[in-house]
């Protein structure tokens, strides 16, 4: 599957998963508190100053109670005196946020009743309360003042489940509505579900102390209350006594007196600046469109890019919601924010799962080629196992000479046991030297270095592995003593060159392998050991790369050969432990390739003489060169560069 198809295949469940999770969040108990918190933050951070709509609160506060030396409820003759003082100040109307539902002394009640008969419009508080009954399970009863002829307004405030007042009282007899009508003010009916716009506490509704209003002519500037709508109520910092929580609690503000909330509702109505919830479908449609846009943009998942885009879109949603709130509409950003958060988490989880599956697949795939520590390193390196590339490799082919003939006389199980031991030893050698075990081909082993992980010393490690394999083969022959396998020889070919490496194969089956001319060269060098009588044969390219990587042991030049399928010759070497002989062979190489026959004869003689002094394994090579130089002279090639030795059959 290509990258585009995979991206689309992952895109669909990511979008559907985000939508399903958002739906689950919406029906969960978490949604309502989150939505309330969002509203309260918007209301708190955008709270404006109280508008100049002519609303004043007369507060029965601690300062007034202290001056009067009284405790609530105050004597009603003081309230009557208050009404017379306010009438003298020319106020438009007075709303009394106190329940006069029970009588006081006859004198106090009579004085207040007479004051209520004056020309000043007054609205008294009423409220509906729940009553338990033996006949009926529960019913609501209106509680009004004992002054039946007065106007009454319902002072009940709609309180949400968390005890916070957010909504505007919308009953026909709501206190603020009756008071506005009594003052002769025309207000536009608020839409259903309208929310209170709470004002900043540092610029709250204008307030005077109760004792100031009692003596307004002396305590207040002239005209301070003229034309104002006055609300009188208790405002002491005692929780539970007509004090309610507002959205400003998220900013650390405490409870607020009921009289101030009624003043806020009245100011909202007079200024027309209540807050209207947006149509329910709007924010959800926005969330869906944002999800689709972001999901399309990040269909090829990149965590950092997705996070940045999510933050940018979340910021835009919050900014838009804030602007809308200031304009009088609560366009909740919560669906969009929740959708962005869920999409980011679903995408991250999907990416993590895909990455984990990829790593496990990588681990399973390369466990057959590499040792466990190298596989771990490969997994944590972010290696893309589906990618093929051209890379310089050092390649090794090893084959058992004579194994097929030896196995013909052995039982099948013994042959299998021998192969198991052989492959196990060879695998250990490859892994010990950091190589990648490509495959077993019959009784042959193919391995390479510098892939999948880079290896700066790949040629040196491959050559060291070849020597280690020969040591392991000696141990195996000792183990097989007394069987035909004891005569089996290991032949190894090594070459460094560029090859294509990666997962290659068909749709049904593929494997991590290397292909190319360099691979063929290494394989043919392994076969060329037979012609040259050597256990290890390496190319000049690998010899140069190994020496550049720090190889210091002598390498004996044997010949320049032309392998099957190649037009040019390559130098071939074999490890030896005689540095002087390696120098002689190098001199011979330079002489025959430059056509310096006299020098070539001298080097050949030196090689034969040196071989007679103890380098017996290489005496046959000296004899081979002697006969070759003699034959070249007989064929008239003397004085010319010697052409590569053809090994076309290898």
N, C-alpha and C positions, 0 to 999 in steps of 0.2 A: 504494500500500500504506500502510495507516494505521500509526501508531506502535506500537500493540499487536501487530499482525501482524509487523511488522519485528522487534520485540524478541524474539518467540518464534522467528522464523526464524533469528535470530543466536544464540539461547540454545542450541539443539540442537547446532550444530557446536562451540560453546564447551565444552559439557559433554563431548561425544565427543572433542574434541581434547585436553582435559585428561586424560581416561581413557587415551587412546592414548599420550600422552607419559609418563604415569606408568608404564604397562606397559613402555614402552621403557626408562625409567630403571631399573625393577626388574630387567630382564634385562641391563642394562649393567654393566660392571666398576665403576661408581661406587657402586652400591647398597650392596654389602657394606662398603666402607670408611666410608660415611656412617652405616650402622647401627652399626658398631663405635664410631665416634666418638660417636654419641648415647649408647650404653650407657656409654662411659667417662666422659662428662660427668656422666651421672646418678650413676654409681658414685662419682665423685670428689666431687661437690658434696653428696651425701647420705651420705657415709661416716660411720658412727657410731663411738663409742668401743668398744673391745674389751669384750665382755660378761664379767662375772665368773663364768666357767664352770670355773675351776681349771686353766687351761692356762698353763704357763710354758716359756719358751725359755731354754736354756743355750747361750749364744753363744760359739763359738770365734772370738773377734774379735781385732782388733789389740792391744787392751789386754792380753788374756790371753796372746797369743803373745809380746808384749814382756816381760811379767812372767816367763814361763817361759823366755825366750831360745831359743825353738824355732820351727820353721816346719812347716807341715802336710806330710805327715801326722804327727800326734803319736804318740809311743810308746803302745802299747796298755796298758802297765801303768798309765799315767795314767787311761785309760778305766776300767780295773778299779777303781782307787782311787776314781774318780768314782762308780761304781756302789755301792760300799760306803758312800760318804758320803751318797748319795741314799737308800739303804735305811735308813740311820740317821736320816734326816729324815722317814721315814714317807711317802714319795711313793707315789702309787697305781700308776704305771707309768712306764716310760721308753721313749721312741722314739729310736732312733739314726739320724739322717739322714746316715749315712756308710756308704759301701760298703766292707766288709771282705772284698773279693773276692780279695785277694792276701795271702799270709802276710808277717808281719814276722819278727822273731827268734823262735826257738822259745820263749824264756822269756816274751816279751811275749804271744805267742799263748796260751800255757798259762795265764798269769795271768788274761787276759781270759776264756778259756773257763771257768775255775773260777768267776769272778765271775758269769758268765751262768747258772751252775747254782744260784744263790741263789734265795731266795723272791720277790725283787722281779721283777714281770713286765717283761720287756724285749722290744721289737720292733726287729729290725734291718732295714736297708734292702735291698731287692732292686729290680731293674729289668729290663725287657725291652729288648733292643737289637736293631737290624737288623744282620744278618750277610750279607755277600756270599759266594756260593759258586760254585764252578765247575760243580757239578752243578745247583744250583737258582739261579734268578736272584736271589732274596732270601728270607730267612726271619728270624723273630724268635726270639731266644734269651733265656731268663731267666738273669740274672746275680744270684747270691745270695752271701751271705758264706761264708767257710770254716767257719763254725760251724754245721754242718748241723742240730744239734738245736734251734737257737733259732727263735723265731717270726720270720717275715719279712712285711713289708708293701711293696707296690709303691709306690715313691716317684716314679713318672713323673707329671708334671703335663701335662694337655692344653693344648697351646699352639695358638692360632689362627694363621691364615696370616700375620698381621702380627707374630708373635712375642710376643703378649700373652696372659697367663693369665687367662681369664675364667670357665672352666667348672670345676665341682666334679668332682674325680676320682670316678667312680662305679663302678669295678671292685669286685668282691667282696673282693679282697685289697688294696684301696687302703690306703695307709699309715695314714690317719686312722681308717679303719674297724677295722683290726686292732688299732690302739692303743687305741681306745675299748673294744673287746671285752676286751682284756687288762686294762684298768683296771676292768672290771666295770660300765662305763657302758652304759646302753641308749639307743640312738639310733634315731630313726625313719628309715627308708630314704628318701633324697631322691628326688623325682620325676625322671624321665628329662629330661636336658637342663638340670638345675639349674645355676645360676650362683653363683659365689662372691660373698659380700658382703664386700668389702674394708673394713677398718677404718681410721679416720683415723690417719695416721702420728704425729700429736701425742698420741694416746691409744692406742698400739699394744699388742700382746700384752706382758704382763709379762715382763721379761728379766733374767737374771743373767749375770755374766761366768763364763766357764769356770773361772777361777782361784778365784772365789768358791764355786762349787759343789764344787771339790776340797776346800775347807776350810769346808764349809757350817756346821758347828757353831760356828765362830768368826766367819766372815765374814757370816753371814746372821742376821737376827732369829730367835728361837725360834719354831718352827712356821711359818716362812715358806713351806716347801714341803710341809707335811703335807697329804696327800690330793690333792696336785696331780698332774696328768699332765705330765711333763717331756719336752720334745723337745730333743735335743742335735744341733747341727749347726754348720757353718762359716758365719760371718757377717762376711766381710771385703769391703770395697768394691772388689773386683776383678771387673770384668765378665767373664763367661764361666766363672767358677768357681762353679757352682751359684747363679747369680743370674739372675732372670727379670724381664721387664717386666710391670707390672700396669696396670689401667685408671687408676691414679693418675698415670700418666706425663703425662696431659693437664694436670695441675696442676703439673707441673714436678718431680714425684718421680722419683728414679732407679730403678734396678732393685732388686729385693728378693730376699733370700736364700731359697733353697728351703725351709729349715727354718721360716721365718716363714710361707710360703705353706701348709705343712702344718699349722702351728698355726692359721692362719685357717680352713682346711678343717675341722679338728677342732672349733674353736669354733663354726663354722656348724652342724655336726652336733649338737653338744651343746645349743646355744641354739635350734636349729630356725629360724635366720633366714637361710637361703639365699634366693636370688631365683629364682622360677620364671617362665620365659617364658609370656606369655599365649597362649591358643589362636591359631594363625596367622590364622584368619579374622577374629578380633575387631578388631584395628587397621585392617584393610582395610575391613571393614564400616563402621567409624566414619568412615574417610576418605570413603567413598562417600556416607554420610548427610550429612556436613558439606558435601561438594561440592554435593549436590542442594539442601540448604537455602540455601547461599550463592548458588548460581546462580539459584534462584528469587527470592531477595531482590534480586539485582542483575540481573534479566533486562533491565531498562532500565539500561544500563551508565552508571555515573558513577564515574570513576576514583578520586576521593577517598573516596567512600563505600565502594567495594569494597576499597580499601586498608585503611581503618580497620576494617571488619568482618573482613577477613582477619587483621589483626594481633590483633584481639580473640579470634578463634577459635584462632589459633595460640598465643596466650598461655594460653587455656583448655586446649588440648591438652597443652602443655608442663607446666602446673601439674598436670593430671590424671595425666600420666605420672610426674611426680615423686612425687605422693602414692601412686600405685600401687607405685612402686619401694620407697618407705619401708615399705609394707605387705607387701612380699615378692613383688611381681609386676612383671615387666618388660613393661609395656604400651607398646610402642614408639609414639611420636608421629610417627615419620618419615613413614609413608604420609600422615597428615593434613597434616603440614607441607609435604611435597612437593606434595600435591594443591592446597593453598592457594596455594603459590608458582606452580605451573604454571597454575592457573586464573586467577590475577591477571595473569600474563604473557600468557596466551592472550587474556584479555579486553582487556588493554591493547593487544596487537597487533591484535586484531580492531577495537577502537575506532579505533586509529590508521589502519588500512586503510580503515575506513568513512569516517573523517574525510578521509583523503587522496582517496578516490574522490569524496566530496562536494565537496571543494575543486576537484578537476579538472573535475567536472561543472559546478560553479559558474563556473569559469574558461571552460570551453567555451561555456556558456550566455550569459555576459555579455560575452564577447569581441566579440560582434556588436553590442552596444549601447554599450559603454564603451571608452575608451582603455586600453591595457595597464597603465599605472601605477595607474589607478583600479581596474581589475580586481584587481590585486595587493593594493591596500589593502582592497578588499571581501573578498577571500579570507581575509586575515589578521584581519579584524574579527570573524569568527565569524558572518557574516550567514547567516540561515536562508532559503535561497532558495525553500523550499516554502511559506513563510508569506505570506499575503496580508493587507493591512491598509488602513485608511483613513488618508490622510495629506494634508496640504496640499502641493499641487504647483504649480509654475509650468509651464504647458504652451505649446508652440509648434507651430503648423501653418504650413507654407510650401508654396505652390503656384505653378506657372508659368502665368501668364496668356498665352494665345495659343500655347502649345506644341503642342497637338493640331493646330491648323490649320496651323502651320508645318511640322509633321512629315509632313503628308500629301503635301507636294511634295518630300520628301527621300528618298533611298535608305534602306533599313532599317538598314544598317550605320552610316550617318552619324547616324541618329537614336539608335542604340544608343551610339555613341561620345559623342554630345552628352549623353545621359543619364548615362553613366559619369562624364564630367567634372563634370557638375552635382552628382550624388550624392556624388562624392568631395570636392568643395569644401564642400558643405553638412555632410557628416560631419565633416570637419576642423573646421569652425566649432563644431559642437555639442560635439565632444570638447575643443576648445581652451578652451571655457567651462564644462567640467565637467558637461555635460548627458548624459542617457541617450537614445541614439537608439532610438526605439521601432520605427518601421517606415517603409517606403516604400509609398505608396499611389498607384500610377500614377506621375505626376510630382510627387506631394506628399510632404512629409517631416513626420513627427510626432516630436517630442522633448519631454522633460520634465526638470525639475530637482527635487532634494530626495528622490530615490529612485533606486537603493536606498540610497545613502549620504546621510546628512543634510547639508543645505547651508543654512546660516543666511542666505546672500545669494542664494537661488535666484531670486528675482524680478529682482534686479539682473543676475545672470549671464544669465538668459534674454533680457532686453532687450539686453544687450551682444552676445549671440549674434545677435539679429535684425539689429542694425546691421552686424555683421561679415558676415552673410550677404549683405546688400545690397551691401557693398563687393566681396565675392567675385563677386556677380552682375554687377557692372560689368566686372570682369576677364573674365568669361565672354563677355559681349556683345562685348567687344573681340576676344576670341579667335574669336568666331563672325561677325565682320564680313564682309559679302558673302554671308551666308546668311540664310534667313528667320528663323533663331533669334536674329539680332541684335536683333530687335524684341520678343523675349519679355521680359515683366516678371515680377518676383518679388513675390508678395503674401504677407504674414506676419500671422498673428493670434496674440495673446498673452493669456493669462488666468491668474490665480492663484485657486485654489479647492481644496476638498477632493475627493479622488477615491479610488476603490479601486485599489490598485496591488499587483501580485504576478504569480505565474504563473497565468494563466487560460487556459482552453481545454477541450478534450475529453481523454479518456483516450488517444486516438491522437495528439493533437498539442496542445501548449500553448506559450504564449510569455509572456515577461515584458512586461506592458503595463499601461496605466491605463485605467479606464473610469469613466463617471459624467457628471453634468451639467457639471462643469467642463471635461471633455474636449470635450463638444459645444459649449460656449460658445466655447472657443478656436478650434474648427474653423469656427464660424459667423462669428467675428470675421475670420478670414482671408477668407471670402467677402464680408464687408461692405466690404472694401477697394474692391471694384468700385463699390459704390453711393456711397462717399464719395470715391473718386478718390485713395486713399492707398496707399503701398507697405507701411506697417506700421500695424497697428491694435492697441491694447492696452486692456484693461479698466481701470476705475478701481481695482479690487482689486489688479491687478498694479502699477499706478502707485503706490498707497499703500505696498505692500510693498517696491517698489524704492527709494522715497525713504527708508523706514525703514532699509533696508540700506545707505544712503549714496549713492544715485544723485543727482547734482547737475545733470545736463544738463536743459535745458528740455523739458517735455512739453506739447504743445498740446492743449487740450480741443477736441473737434470737435462732440460732440452727446451727447444721452442717447437711446439707441436701444432698441427692443424687438425682440429676436431671435426667430426662429421657435422655438416650443416654450416660450417664457418669457412670463410675465404681467407681470413687473416690468421696468422699464427699467434699463440700465446705462450709466454714463458711458464714453465711448470717447476715447482720446487717441492722438496720434501724435508721434514725436520731431520736434523742430525745433531750429534753432540760434539762435532769437530769443527771449530771455528776456522782453523787453518785450511781444511779441506773446502769449506764453504767459500773462502776467499779465492782458492785456486779455481773452483767451479765458476765463480763470478768472472774471473779473468778469462776463462775459456769462453764464456758467453759473449763477452765483449769482442773477443778475437774472431769467433766464427760469424758473428753478426756484422762485423765490419770488413770481413774478407782478409784478415791478417793471418795467413795460414802458418807462417813460421811461429808466430806467437801462440797460435792454437795448438801446434804440435808440441811446443814447450809445455803449455798448460796441461795437455793430455798426458805427457810423460811425467810431469810433476804429480798429477793425480794418481797415475799408476804406481809411481814410487811411494807416494804417501799411503796408498792403499796397502802396499806391501809392508808398511811399518805398523799396521794395526787397524786400519780402517777397512777390515775385511768385508763388511756388508756392502761397501760401495765399490769394491774391486770390479764387480761385474759392469758397473756403469762406466768405469774407466776403459774396460775392454770394449764395450759397445762403442764408445767414442773413438777408440783407436781404429776399429774396423770401419766406422762410418767415414772418418777422415781419409782413410786409405781408399775407400771406394769412391769418394768424391774426387780424389786426385785422378783415379783411373778413368772417371767419366768426364774429365776435362773441366771440372768446377773449381780447380785450384785458383786461388787469388780472388775469388768472388765470394760475396756474402752467402753463407749456407742457407738454403731455403728451409722452412719449417718441416719437421718430420710429419708426414701424413699419418693420421690415425683415423681414417675415414670409416673404418669398420667398428670403431668404438662408439 
